[in-house]
Amino acid sequence: MIGSATDIIIVIIVAVVLLAGTSKIPEIFRSLGRAKGEFKKGEIEAEMELKQLTQANATQSKEQKVEELQKQIAELQKQLEELKKEEKSTS
């Protein structure tokens, strides 16, 4: 009975040998190895790009917060100057 993982692997290997021949097996496994390597390389590149985007967003949001705080400080300073002028004019 074919049911376990080992049995399925054996059937696949036999099918490959019958269809491709013994001379093509090393080439097939070489191609599989290259495909695996390319997949791993793409995965690493995607992780690095995601990390860079995350860091860029964090830096950008920090810069935005700093700008927002600077605007608030400038507004508060204007309000303080206006209050000082009003106080001088009423005195």
C-alpha positions as CSV (number, residue, x, y, z in Angstrom):
1,M,0.0,0.0,0.0
2,I,1.2,3.5,-0.8
3,G,0.4,5.7,2.1
4,S,3.5,6.7,4.1
5,A,5.8,9.4,3.1
6,T,8.7,6.9,2.5
7,D,6.6,4.9,0.0
8,I,5.6,8.1,-1.9
9,I,9.3,9.2,-2.1
10,I,10.3,5.8,-3.4
11,V,7.6,5.9,-6.1
12,I,8.7,9.4,-7.2
13,I,12.3,8.3,-7.4
14,V,11.4,5.2,-9.5
15,A,9.2,7.3,-11.8
16,V,12.1,9.8,-12.3
17,V,14.5,7.0,-13.1
18,L,12.1,5.4,-15.6
19,L,11.2,8.7,-17.3
20,A,14.5,10.6,-17.2
21,G,17.0,7.8,-17.2
22,T,20.0,7.5,-14.8
23,S,22.1,10.0,-16.7
24,K,19.6,12.9,-16.1
25,I,19.2,12.4,-12.4
26,P,22.3,14.4,-11.3
27,E,21.2,17.2,-13.6
28,I,17.6,17.2,-12.1
29,F,18.9,17.3,-8.6
30,R,21.4,20.0,-9.5
31,S,18.5,22.1,-10.9
32,L,16.5,21.5,-7.8
33,G,19.5,22.6,-5.7
34,R,19.8,25.8,-7.8
35,A,16.1,26.5,-7.5
36,K,16.3,26.0,-3.7
37,G,19.3,28.4,-3.6
38,E,17.5,31.0,-5.6
39,F,14.4,30.7,-3.4
40,K,16.5,31.2,-0.3
41,K,18.3,34.2,-1.9
42,G,15.0,35.8,-2.8
43,E,13.7,35.2,0.7
44,I,16.7,36.9,2.3
45,E,16.4,39.8,-0.1
46,A,12.7,40.2,0.8
47,E,13.5,40.2,4.5
48,M,16.2,42.8,4.1
49,E,13.9,45.0,2.0
50,L,11.2,44.7,4.6
51,K,13.6,45.6,7.4
52,Q,14.8,48.6,5.4
53,L,11.3,49.8,4.8
54,T,10.4,49.3,8.5
55,Q,13.5,51.3,9.6
56,A,12.7,54.0,7.0
57,N,9.1,54.4,8.3
58,A,10.3,54.5,11.9
59,T,12.9,57.2,11.0
60,Q,10.3,59.1,9.0
61,S,7.7,59.0,11.7
62,K,10.3,60.2,14.2
63,E,11.1,63.1,11.9
64,Q,7.4,63.9,11.5
65,K,7.0,63.9,15.3
66,V,9.9,66.3,15.7
67,E,8.4,68.6,13.0
68,E,5.0,68.5,14.7
69,L,6.5,69.3,18.1
70,Q,8.5,72.2,16.6
71,K,5.4,73.6,15.0
72,Q,3.6,73.3,18.4
73,I,6.5,75.0,20.1
74,A,6.4,77.8,17.6
75,E,2.7,78.3,18.0
76,L,3.0,78.3,21.8
77,Q,5.8,80.9,21.5
78,K,3.5,83.1,19.4
79,Q,0.7,82.8,21.9
80,L,3.1,83.7,24.7
81,E,4.3,86.8,22.8
82,E,0.7,87.8,22.2
83,L,-0.2,87.4,25.9
84,K,2.9,89.4,26.9
85,K,1.8,92.2,24.5
86,E,-1.7,92.2,25.9
87,E,-0.4,92.3,29.4
88,K,1.8,95.3,28.6
89,S,-1.0,97.1,26.9
90,T,-3.4,96.7,29.8
91,S,-0.8,97.8,32.4
